[in-house]
Amino acid sequence: MKNSNIVDLITSRTAKNITLVLSGNVVAAGMGFLAILLISREISVSDFGLFNLSISIMIIVSRLSSLGMNTPMVKFASAYLEVNKKAAAAQVIRTTLHVRLIASLVLAVITFSAAELISTKVFHYPELTSLIKLISSGILCVAIF
């Protein structure tokens, strides 16, 4: 490869977009790590275990609410944009977001309603009920954003 090809590759629009997305992901991961680090220093070991358990429940339920539509939405919207059908691409994105909103709302309500049952029958720890009720709002936020 010639040096000019390497320079063109590094300065291309795609490389700039990849760098932007990568740096955003690194910053988000760093902020998440910092938040967990600060929280872990303020609470006890058992409370940190409950915190991690509740975060895990929130992440799993929000992933379920996506119904596996993330990748197909990008694929279909990109395919429509490729053939210059912007209205169809917008409809795919809009429909996916509406379905995801409804699914996450339903799962958040179910999680809130079943919080006591989950905490006592599944985890055998009644003190987890309030955390599960709290994370039901987080389920909705994570699924939407």
C-alpha positions as CSV (number, residue, x, y, z in Angstrom):
1,M,0.0,0.0,0.0
2,K,1.2,3.5,-0.8
3,N,1.5,6.1,1.9
4,S,-1.1,8.2,0.2
5,N,-3.6,5.4,0.5
6,I,-2.9,5.1,4.2
7,V,-3.3,8.8,4.7
8,D,-6.5,8.8,2.7
9,L,-7.8,6.0,4.9
10,I,-6.9,7.7,8.1
11,T,-8.4,11.0,7.1
12,S,-11.6,9.6,5.5
13,R,-15.0,10.4,6.7
14,T,-15.6,6.8,7.8
15,A,-12.5,6.8,10.0
16,K,-13.7,10.1,11.6
17,N,-17.1,8.6,12.3
18,I,-15.6,5.4,13.7
19,T,-13.4,7.5,16.0
20,L,-16.3,9.5,17.1
21,V,-18.4,6.5,18.0
22,L,-15.4,4.7,19.7
23,S,-14.6,7.7,21.8
24,G,-18.2,8.1,22.8
25,N,-18.3,4.5,23.9
26,V,-15.0,4.8,25.8
27,V,-16.3,7.9,27.6
28,A,-19.6,6.2,28.5
29,A,-17.8,3.1,29.8
30,G,-15.5,5.3,31.8
31,M,-18.3,7.2,33.4
32,G,-20.1,4.0,34.2
33,F,-17.0,2.6,35.8
34,L,-16.5,5.8,37.8
35,A,-20.1,5.8,39.0
36,I,-19.8,2.2,40.2
37,L,-16.5,2.9,41.8
38,L,-18.0,5.9,43.7
39,I,-21.0,3.9,44.8
40,S,-19.0,0.9,45.9
41,R,-16.9,3.0,48.2
42,E,-20.0,4.4,50.0
43,I,-22.0,1.2,50.6
44,S,-21.3,-2.1,52.3
45,V,-20.4,-5.4,50.5
46,S,-23.9,-6.9,50.8
47,D,-25.5,-3.6,49.7
48,F,-23.2,-3.6,46.7
49,G,-24.3,-7.1,45.8
50,L,-27.9,-6.0,45.9
51,F,-27.0,-3.0,43.7
52,N,-25.4,-5.2,41.2
53,L,-28.3,-7.6,41.2
54,S,-30.8,-4.8,40.6
55,I,-28.6,-3.4,37.8
56,S,-28.4,-6.9,36.2
57,I,-32.2,-7.3,36.3
58,M,-32.6,-3.8,34.7
59,I,-30.2,-4.6,31.9
60,I,-31.7,-8.1,31.2
61,V,-35.3,-6.8,31.1
62,S,-34.4,-3.8,28.9
63,R,-32.6,-6.2,26.5
64,L,-35.7,-8.3,26.4
65,S,-37.8,-5.3,25.6
66,S,-35.9,-4.6,22.4
67,L,-37.3,-7.9,21.1
68,G,-34.2,-8.3,19.0
69,M,-35.2,-5.4,16.7
70,N,-32.0,-3.3,16.9
71,T,-30.0,-4.9,14.2
72,P,-32.9,-5.5,11.8
73,M,-34.0,-1.9,12.2
74,V,-30.6,-0.6,11.1
75,K,-30.5,-3.1,8.2
76,F,-33.9,-2.3,6.8
77,A,-33.6,1.5,7.4
78,S,-30.2,1.4,5.7
79,A,-31.6,-0.6,2.8
80,Y,-34.4,1.9,2.3
81,L,-32.0,4.8,2.4
82,E,-29.7,3.1,-0.1
83,V,-32.5,3.2,-2.7
84,N,-33.5,6.7,-1.6
85,K,-36.8,5.8,0.1
86,K,-36.5,8.1,3.1
87,A,-40.1,7.9,4.0
88,A,-39.9,4.1,4.3
89,A,-36.7,4.3,6.3
90,A,-38.3,6.8,8.7
91,Q,-41.4,4.5,9.0
92,V,-39.2,1.5,9.9
93,I,-37.4,3.5,12.6
94,R,-40.6,5.1,13.9
95,T,-42.4,1.7,14.1
96,T,-39.4,0.0,15.8
97,L,-39.3,2.8,18.4
98,H,-43.0,2.6,19.1
99,V,-42.9,-1.2,19.5
100,R,-39.9,-0.9,21.8
101,L,-41.6,1.8,23.9
102,I,-44.7,-0.3,24.3
103,A,-42.7,-3.5,25.1
104,S,-40.5,-1.7,27.6
105,L,-43.5,0.0,29.3
106,V,-45.3,-3.4,29.6
107,L,-42.2,-5.1,31.0
108,A,-41.5,-2.2,33.4
109,V,-45.1,-2.4,34.8
110,I,-44.8,-6.2,35.1
111,T,-41.5,-5.9,36.9
112,F,-42.9,-3.2,39.2
113,S,-46.0,-5.3,40.0
114,A,-44.1,-8.5,40.5
115,A,-41.3,-6.9,42.6
116,E,-42.3,-8.5,45.9
117,L,-42.8,-11.9,44.3
118,I,-39.4,-11.7,42.6
119,S,-37.6,-10.6,45.7
120,T,-39.2,-13.1,48.0
121,K,-39.7,-16.2,45.8
122,V,-36.8,-15.9,43.4
123,F,-34.0,-14.3,45.4
124,H,-35.3,-15.0,49.0
125,Y,-34.5,-11.5,50.0
126,P,-37.5,-9.3,50.8
127,E,-35.3,-6.1,51.2
128,L,-34.8,-6.3,47.4
129,T,-38.4,-5.3,46.8
130,S,-37.9,-1.5,46.9
131,L,-34.9,-1.8,44.6
132,I,-36.8,-3.8,42.0
133,K,-39.6,-1.3,42.1
134,L,-37.0,1.5,41.6
135,I,-35.3,-0.2,38.7
136,S,-38.6,-0.7,36.9
137,S,-38.4,3.0,35.9
138,G,-34.8,2.4,34.9
139,I,-35.9,-0.4,32.6
140,L,-38.0,2.1,30.7
141,C,-35.2,4.7,30.5
142,V,-32.6,2.2,29.4
143,A,-34.9,0.6,26.8
144,I,-35.8,4.0,25.3
145,F,-32.4,5.7,25.3
